[in-house]
Amino acid sequence: MKEKESSKRPLILILDDEKEILEAFSYLMKELNCDTEFCPTPEEAIEVIRKEPDHYSLIVTDIKMPTMNGIEFAEKVRELNSEVPIIFMTGYPSDEVKRQTLRFKKVVYLEKPFHLVPTFGELIPKLLGTEAS
């Protein structure tokens, strides 16, 4: 599923295997004036990034997914693009997982549940460098 209206707006990849999460992000990103692309699997996302490493302004990924976890996914992303910010989300928090995610640069680690609108309304402008002064 793709939501794209203007090439001037940030393009954000949302990677999650839960349809409800993707639907919530679709609404939120429109409110934040961002374009979105959704991938249900890390493999699909890696293929897009491999073809065009600078395609996304930001990546939001779940950590626990069936075929590849978010940390493994981020390792592959970093081989292709070392600068794109990544937001990790997890409903299964642990100190070890948090430590593993924070070893990457330009990352944010979020434990579910969190308030989607205020959290991302604040984080996305910061990570994209578009906050109002």
C-alpha positions in Angstrom: 0.0 0.0 0.0 1.4 3.4 -0.9 0.3 6.9 0.1 2.2 9.5 -2.0 0.9 12.9 -2.9 4.0 15.1 -3.4 7.7 14.5 -4.0 8.6 17.4 -1.7 7.2 15.8 1.4 9.2 13.3 3.5 8.8 9.7 2.5 8.5 7.3 5.5 8.7 3.5 5.4 6.4 1.8 7.9 7.3 -1.9 8.5 4.9 -3.8 10.6 3.1 -7.1 10.2 -0.1 -5.9 11.9 -2.7 -4.4 9.6 -4.2 -2.2 12.4 -0.8 -0.6 13.0 -0.4 0.2 9.3 -3.8 1.8 9.1 -3.2 4.0 12.2 0.1 5.1 10.7 -1.6 5.9 7.3 -3.9 8.4 9.0 -1.2 9.9 11.3 1.3 10.4 8.5 -1.3 12.4 6.4 -1.8 14.6 9.5 2.0 15.1 9.8 2.2 16.0 6.1 4.4 13.0 5.3 4.1 10.5 2.5 4.2 6.8 3.4 5.0 3.4 2.0 4.1 0.3 3.8 5.9 -3.0 3.7 4.5 -6.1 5.5 7.8 -7.9 5.4 11.4 -6.9 6.0 12.5 -8.6 2.8 10.2 -6.4 0.6 11.6 -3.3 2.4 15.2 -4.4 1.9 14.6 -4.9 -1.8 13.3 -1.4 -2.3 16.1 0.1 -0.2 18.7 -2.0 -2.2 17.4 -0.5 -5.5 17.3 3.0 -4.2 19.2 3.5 -0.9 18.1 7.1 -0.3 14.5 6.5 -1.1 13.2 7.0 2.5 13.5 10.0 4.8 12.8 7.8 7.9 12.1 4.1 8.6 9.7 2.9 11.4 9.9 -0.8 12.1 8.5 -3.3 14.5 11.2 -5.4 16.2 9.3 -8.7 16.5 8.3 -10.0 13.0 7.9 -13.5 11.7 10.8 -13.8 9.1 13.4 -11.3 10.3 13.5 -9.2 13.5 13.9 -5.4 13.4 17.5 -5.5 14.5 18.5 -7.8 11.7 16.5 -5.6 9.3 18.3 -2.5 10.6 21.7 -4.2 10.1 20.8 -4.7 6.4 19.5 -1.2 6.1 22.7 0.2 7.6 24.8 -1.7 4.9 22.8 0.2 2.3 22.2 3.6 4.0 24.0 4.5 7.1 22.2 7.8 7.6 18.4 7.2 7.4 16.8 7.6 10.9 15.1 4.4 12.3 12.4 4.2 14.9 12.2 0.8 16.5 8.9 -0.3 18.2 8.3 -3.3 20.3 5.6 -4.8 22.4 8.2 -7.2 23.9 10.6 -4.9 25.6 13.9 -6.0 27.2 17.1 -4.3 28.3 19.0 -6.5 25.8 16.8 -5.6 22.9 17.0 -1.9 23.8 20.8 -2.1 24.0 21.0 -3.8 20.6 18.8 -1.1 18.9 20.7 1.8 20.5 24.0 0.7 19.0 22.9 2.0 15.7 23.2 5.7 15.1 20.1 7.9 14.4 17.6 5.6 16.2 14.8 5.9 18.6 13.5 2.9 20.7 9.8 2.8 21.7 8.1 0.3 23.9 4.4 -0.4 23.1 1.9 0.8 24.1 2.6 4.5 23.5 0.4 7.3 22.4 0.9 7.3 18.6 -0.1 10.9 17.8 1.8 12.9 20.4 4.8 10.5 20.3 5.2 10.6 16.5 4.0 14.1 16.2 7.1 15.1 18.2 9.6 12.5 17.0 9.2 12.8 13.3 9.9 16.5 13.0 13.0 16.1 15.2 14.4 13.1 13.3 13.7 14.8 9.9 15.1 18.2 11.1 11.8 19.9 10.3 10.8 21.1 13.8 9.4 24.6 14.1 11.8 27.0 15.7 
